[in-house]
Amino acid sequence: MKKTILSVFFTLLTCAIVIAQDYTTPNTGVTWTLDDIAAASPSTITVSGNDYTLLGNLTIAENDAVIINTDLTLRIDFEKRVTVFGDFTVNANAVTITAIDENAPYDGFRFEEFSTIDISNATIKYGGGLRVLTETFSIDNCTLTNNVSGTTSSAVIQLSRGMPQITNNTIAFNSNPAIGSAANSAVSAYIFNNTIEGNNTANSNRPQINLGPTLANEPLQIVQNTIIGDPALEQAGGIAIANFVGGDVFVVIDNNTIRDNRYGITILGNVDSTQIINNIIEDNNIQGDPLLGGSGINHNASNVGPAVIIEGNEIRRNLWGITLQGSATVNLGDDSGNPGDNVFSENENGGVVYALYNNTPNPISAKNNCWIEGQQSTEAQVEDVIYHSVDDPNLGEVIFDPFLCGILSVADNAFENFSFYPNPVKNEINFNNIVSIEKVEIYGVQGNLIASKIVSNGQNTLPINLPTGLYFVKFSNDAQAGTKKMIVE
């Protein structure tokens, strides 16, 4: 009798071990689905209709690929991980990747260097995040929510190198920041049209987008995102770009809405080329302590370097509008390339309004801005909302005259209402030339001329063969010119 019981016990134990078996694909160049893996190792993945359960760690070998191209739900067991050395593609219409038990999160995904990752239309939740060690990474139209620390404890999407593409996603209510990179990495991500909300639920001293240095001459692009904080998470900021190791910093932060964070945007360390343009930066005051944060835009640098270009932003109801520290320098409007056009309103703490606080010895050009929204101000009124050499002789002067409100320096230009389509662009642009355009030029974000073409009146189609990113298209004739932003997908 005892032998029978013992035999049954060992049989059950053996079954339990088999159920939890890890699996590595054969590394023979196969392209497999989850069904193929389940057939090869039924103790690793089980299948019931469109529901798949991963019970062991899964590794996709260097020469293999796994594709999920049908709608399904993949549930992953506690602390299990998917590691990819080869290719991993999700391109169905609706895929959900979640934990078997929401209170027992899986470890997440680790995408090794040289792997190729393309994920779209997926919901990824209750896991340990995406550790992205590869340069070849794209995630589009996905939802990432309720993720915790696992393969990464730094951000839900933790980047390491290259030019990853993060587009059209919702990244919300995760324990860690939404997107991050290490202080000693070089990442020039394209972060476009994402909704980023309420991340860093651990309430650590980190922003929702937390990035370090970039590639040389390839800008990090943060474009057309909505970044909303949670007033209960008073430590969480909006966007931070930190250069602590003397790396390259080429950045474009354009056309974002940043609201209800501890601070809006902070640039720490010296930069090579940084543009902060056309953003709405409001109510970033949730911590309530002006000594610890609350700036709409902050720049703090140890050495004098190229000025951060700040143009066309709307900065309202933060504790501070713009703050400058150390040896930081910015250009808020000048007589050449920067028209200014920033609008300030009610950036206040301690009963005092601070549109701009220049806590550096550097002079700052800040022409053609609206310093007090909703009124035509006097010079004395503008002076009252700017802290600089007039208030402390050790500080640099802010040159703020001329100053305007309303429509700023807009010429009577026939090109003002001119447009092309589509935008975003894939492979061509179209426009009807009814305003006598003679030449079209395409520029990169660093101002470099990429292409130039003479055009005729009437309907025009121009082929576009450019990497994904932000560009500027200049339409001109002998009398006038107009420039439009173009986003290439």
Buried (B, 14 or more C-beta within 10 A) or exposed (E): EEEEEEEEEEEEEEEEEBBEEBBBBEBEEBEBBBEBBBEBBBBBBBBEEEEBBBBBBBBBBBBBBBBBEBEBBBBBBEBBBBBBBBBBBBBBEEBBBBBBEEEEBBBBBBBBEEBBBBBBBBBBBBBBBBBBBBBBBBBBBBBBBBBBBBBBBBBBBBBBBBBBBBBBBBBBBBBBBBBBBBBEBBBBBBBBBBBBBBBBBBEEEBBBBBBBBBBEEBBBBBBBBBBBBBBEBBBBBBBBBBBEEEBBBBBBBBBBBBBBBBBBBBBBBBBBBBBBBBBBBBBBBBBEEBEEBBBBBBBBBEEBBBBBBBBBBBBBBBBBBBBBBBBBBBBBBBEEEBBBBBBBBBBBBEEEBBBBBBBBBBBBBBBBBBBBBEEEBEEEEBBBBBBBBEEEEEBBBBBBEEBBBEEBEEEEEBBEEBEBEEBBBEEEBEBEBEBEBBBBBBBBBEEEEEBEEEBEEEEBEBEBEBEBBBBBBBBBBEEBBBEBBBBBB
